[in-house]
Amino acid sequence: MLMGGIQVIRESGQKRSPCEEKSGLEVHRASGEVRWLRRVFDRRNGRYYELVVDPQGNVVREVDEPLSAHQGRGSARRRRQRRTS
């Protein structure tokens, strides 16, 4: 859950916004640690940027890549097949 701001800029008649930015505090699922997060989906320029900083100010993750390379994450991730016994 993101505790902060979400900025979505939409142009009329468009289904998706050309630029979407999410920033604020987020709780890391595995550790329970609160981290600051900034995530930008720039569809107009085809870029994805993410910055995650821990409470001490250390950069935990920084990603700047083409949006086309940002696949297999979140809901786009393929589900593993369950083994039936």
C-alpha positions in Angstrom: 0.0 0.0 0.0 1.4 3.4 -1.0 0.9 6.2 1.4 1.5 9.3 -0.6 0.6 10.9 -3.9 -0.4 9.6 -7.3 -0.3 11.9 -10.2 -2.0 10.9 -13.4 -2.1 13.2 -16.4 -4.7 12.2 -19.0 -5.4 13.8 -22.3 -9.0 13.7 -23.5 -10.0 10.6 -25.4 -7.1 8.5 -24.1 -7.6 5.3 -22.2 -4.1 5.4 -20.5 -2.3 8.5 -19.4 0.9 9.4 -21.2 2.7 9.9 -17.9 1.9 8.4 -14.5 3.9 9.1 -11.3 3.5 7.5 -7.9 5.5 8.6 -4.9 5.3 8.2 -1.1 5.9 5.8 1.7 5.4 2.1 1.2 5.7 -0.9 3.5 8.0 -3.7 2.2 6.0 -7.0 2.4 8.9 -9.3 3.4 10.7 -7.1 6.0 7.8 -4.8 7.1 10.2 -1.9 6.7 8.8 1.5 5.6 10.5 2.8 2.5 10.2 5.9 0.3 9.2 5.1 -3.3 9.0 7.0 -6.6 7.7 5.2 -9.6 7.2 6.9 -13.1 5.6 5.3 -16.1 6.4 7.6 -19.0 4.5 6.1 -21.9 5.0 9.1 -24.2 8.9 8.6 -24.1 8.7 4.8 -23.4 10.6 4.9 -20.1 10.1 3.4 -16.7 11.8 4.8 -13.6 11.7 3.5 -10.0 13.6 4.7 -6.9 13.3 3.0 -3.5 15.1 4.5 -0.4 15.3 3.0 3.1 14.8 5.0 6.3 18.6 5.6 6.6 18.7 7.2 3.2 20.3 4.3 1.3 19.2 3.6 -2.2 17.7 0.1 -2.1 16.7 0.0 -5.8 17.0 2.3 -8.8 15.8 1.3 -12.2 15.7 3.4 -15.3 14.9 1.3 -18.4 12.8 1.3 -21.5 9.1 0.6 -20.7 9.2 -2.3 -23.2 11.9 -4.0 -21.1 9.7 -3.7 -18.0 7.7 -6.9 -18.3 6.9 -9.9 -16.1 6.4 -7.8 -13.0 3.3 -7.5 -10.7 0.1 -8.5 -12.3 1.9 -9.2 -15.6 3.9 -11.9 -14.0 3.2 -15.5 -15.1 1.8 -17.7 -12.5 3.6 -20.9 -11.6 1.7 -24.1 -12.3 0.6 -26.0 -9.2 1.8 -29.5 -8.7 -0.9 -32.0 -8.2 -0.2 -34.9 -5.9 
